[in-house]
């Protein structure tokens, strides 16, 4: 009669085994907040530069350039995307300069 009581007691006092670490963090440190913010800036720079080719290039071009420069300075893990955002921001301003020279005005419309 004593045997079932000890088996039940030993099962109840066992501690669970620690769960294994996630595979993504094995050996690689988690990115810091500054790096994640720099990655976000690189992506935002690319998107703003791309949209700026079509509309509001006077505002979106310089914003894209500034975000790309900040992302590169802060050490983004996406330097290619930041450089592309920088190039698109410069292209936004070049398109604006070409349109201003063609129409002799700051506002432009297709048609």
Secondary structure as the mmCIF struct_conf table of DSSP 4:
data_model
#
loop_
_struct_conf.conf_type_id
_struct_conf.id
_struct_conf.beg_label_comp_id
_struct_conf.beg_label_asym_id
_struct_conf.beg_label_seq_id
_struct_conf.end_label_comp_id
_struct_conf.end_label_asym_id
_struct_conf.end_label_seq_id
HELX_RH_AL_P HELX_RH_AL_P1 UNK A 2 UNK A 12
TURN_TY1_P TURN_TY1_P1 UNK A 13 UNK A 13
HELX_LH_PP_P HELX_LH_PP_P1 UNK A 14 UNK A 22
HELX_RH_3T_P HELX_RH_3T_P1 UNK A 23 UNK A 25
BEND BEND1 UNK A 26 UNK A 28
HELX_LH_PP_P HELX_LH_PP_P2 UNK A 29 UNK A 32
HELX_RH_AL_P HELX_RH_AL_P2 UNK A 33 UNK A 52
TURN_TY1_P TURN_TY1_P2 UNK A 53 UNK A 54
BEND BEND2 UNK A 55 UNK A 55
HELX_RH_AL_P HELX_RH_AL_P3 UNK A 57 UNK A 73
TURN_TY1_P TURN_TY1_P3 UNK A 74 UNK A 75
BEND BEND3 UNK A 77 UNK A 77
HELX_RH_AL_P HELX_RH_AL_P4 UNK A 79 UNK A 103
BEND BEND4 UNK A 104 UNK A 106
#
